[in-house]
Amino acid sequence: MAEIKPKEIVKQVLKKHQKDKALLVDILQDIQAEIGYLPKDALQATAKGLEVPASRVYSVATFFKAFSLTPRGRNLINVCMGTACHVRGSDKVLAQIEQELNIKAGQTTSDLKFTLETVNCVGSCALGPMVIVGEDYHGEMTPEAVSAVLGNYK
């Protein structure tokens, strides 16, 4: 398997965006889409290529929750912890997912299969508790259903 070369990816992405400093968020999104996260050397290469302070690139990369400075799993799991989901047991669903994956919210499994995160609301309150895996929404989730749902993802 070929090694990912972050600096080469950054170079290609910067060229695509014509090194437009105003497109920093778009540039970081494209880099993350290629690499899977934003490694330190990619952020430094971005700052150098755009001729902006590294602190500006880091502040954007850490401000937006969509960006990750550490490798993420192939499947991102978001558990809604909003009020409607919480009163319907999302805390118990989260605890079951943490137990089955042997990670806590904010962590990634060692095999990079799953990253587990919590969100404040996904806007599907009537279907709570909600668990989103990638693009798939799983409503009225229960701790008993966790194993079956996770089993659908490789």
C-alpha positions as CSV (number, residue, x, y, z in Angstrom):
1,M,0.0,0.0,0.0
2,A,1.4,3.4,-1.0
3,E,2.2,5.8,1.9
4,I,0.1,8.9,2.0
5,K,2.3,11.9,1.5
6,P,0.5,14.8,3.1
7,K,2.7,17.5,1.6
8,E,2.0,16.3,-1.9
9,I,-1.7,16.2,-1.2
10,V,-1.5,19.8,0.2
11,K,0.3,20.9,-2.9
12,Q,-2.4,19.4,-5.2
13,V,-5.2,20.9,-3.1
14,L,-3.6,24.3,-3.0
15,K,-3.2,24.3,-6.8
16,K,-6.9,23.3,-7.1
17,H,-7.9,26.3,-5.0
18,Q,-5.3,28.6,-6.6
19,K,-3.7,29.2,-3.2
20,D,-6.7,31.5,-2.3
21,K,-6.3,32.3,1.4
22,A,-10.1,33.0,1.6
23,L,-10.7,29.4,0.8
24,L,-8.9,28.0,3.9
25,V,-11.9,26.1,5.2
26,D,-12.4,24.5,1.7
27,I,-8.8,23.7,1.4
28,L,-8.7,22.0,4.8
29,Q,-11.9,20.0,4.0
30,D,-10.3,18.7,0.8
31,I,-7.1,17.8,2.6
32,Q,-9.0,16.0,5.3
33,A,-11.1,14.2,2.6
34,E,-7.9,12.9,1.1
35,I,-6.0,11.9,4.2
36,G,-8.8,11.2,6.6
37,Y,-7.7,13.8,9.2
38,L,-5.4,16.9,9.3
39,P,-1.9,15.8,10.4
40,K,0.6,18.4,11.7
41,D,2.8,18.3,8.6
42,A,-0.2,19.0,6.4
43,L,-1.3,22.0,8.4
44,Q,2.3,23.3,8.3
45,A,2.5,22.8,4.6
46,T,-0.8,24.6,4.1
47,A,0.4,27.6,6.1
48,K,3.6,27.7,4.1
49,G,1.8,27.3,0.8
50,L,-0.7,30.0,1.5
51,E,1.9,32.2,3.1
52,V,-0.2,32.7,6.3
53,P,0.8,32.1,9.9
54,A,0.5,28.5,11.1
55,S,-1.5,29.8,14.0
56,R,-4.2,30.9,11.6
57,V,-4.4,27.5,10.0
58,Y,-4.4,25.8,13.4
59,S,-7.1,28.1,14.7
60,V,-9.4,27.2,11.8
61,A,-8.6,23.5,12.0
62,T,-9.4,23.4,15.8
63,F,-12.5,25.8,15.7
64,F,-14.6,23.6,13.4
65,K,-15.8,20.3,14.8
66,A,-15.8,18.8,11.3
67,F,-12.0,18.8,11.4
68,S,-9.9,16.2,13.2
69,L,-6.2,16.5,14.1
70,T,-6.1,12.8,14.8
71,P,-7.0,9.8,12.6
72,R,-10.7,9.0,12.5
73,G,-12.4,5.7,12.0
74,R,-13.9,4.7,8.7
75,N,-17.3,5.0,10.4
76,L,-18.2,8.1,12.4
77,I,-20.8,7.5,15.0
78,N,-22.7,10.5,16.4
79,V,-25.0,9.9,19.3
80,C,-27.5,12.7,19.9
81,M,-27.5,14.0,23.5
82,G,-30.1,16.7,23.0
83,T,-32.9,17.0,25.5
84,A,-35.5,14.9,23.6
85,C,-33.0,12.1,22.9
86,H,-31.6,12.3,26.5
87,V,-35.0,11.9,28.2
88,R,-35.6,8.9,25.9
89,G,-32.3,7.2,27.0
90,S,-29.5,8.3,24.7
91,D,-27.1,8.2,27.7
92,K,-27.8,4.4,28.0
93,V,-27.4,4.0,24.2
94,L,-24.1,5.8,24.4
95,A,-22.9,3.7,27.3
96,Q,-23.7,0.5,25.4
97,I,-21.8,1.7,22.3
98,E,-18.8,2.6,24.5
99,Q,-18.9,-0.8,26.1
100,E,-19.2,-2.7,22.8
101,L,-16.4,-0.7,21.1
102,N,-14.3,-0.4,24.2
103,I,-13.8,3.4,23.7
104,K,-15.3,6.6,25.1
105,A,-17.0,9.4,23.3
106,G,-14.3,11.4,21.4
107,Q,-12.1,8.3,20.8
108,T,-11.4,6.0,17.8
109,T,-11.1,2.2,17.9
110,S,-7.6,0.9,17.5
111,D,-8.5,-0.7,14.2
112,L,-9.7,2.6,12.9
113,K,-13.1,1.1,12.2
114,F,-15.2,3.5,14.4
115,T,-14.9,7.0,15.9
116,L,-17.5,7.8,18.5
117,E,-18.8,11.4,19.1
118,T,-21.7,13.1,20.8
119,V,-23.7,15.9,19.3
120,N,-26.1,18.3,20.9
121,C,-29.0,17.9,18.5
122,V,-29.5,16.4,15.0
123,G,-33.0,17.8,14.5
124,S,-34.9,14.5,14.6
125,C,-36.3,14.9,18.1
126,A,-39.5,12.9,17.4
127,L,-37.4,9.8,16.5
128,G,-35.0,9.9,19.5
129,P,-32.8,8.6,20.7
130,M,-30.9,9.1,17.4
131,V,-27.6,7.5,16.4
132,I,-26.0,8.4,13.1
133,V,-23.4,6.2,11.6
134,G,-21.9,7.8,8.6
135,E,-24.9,9.0,6.6
136,D,-27.3,6.5,8.1
137,Y,-29.8,7.7,10.7
138,H,-31.0,5.1,13.3
139,G,-34.0,6.4,15.2
140,E,-35.7,5.1,18.4
141,M,-32.4,3.5,19.3
142,T,-32.2,1.2,22.3
143,P,-29.1,-0.3,24.0
144,E,-30.4,-3.7,22.9
145,A,-30.3,-2.6,19.2
146,V,-26.7,-1.4,19.3
147,S,-25.0,-4.7,18.4
148,A,-27.1,-5.2,15.4
149,V,-26.6,-1.7,14.1
150,L,-22.8,-1.8,14.6
151,G,-22.7,-5.2,12.9
152,N,-23.8,-3.5,9.6
153,Y,-20.6,-1.6,9.3
154,K,-17.2,-2.8,8.3
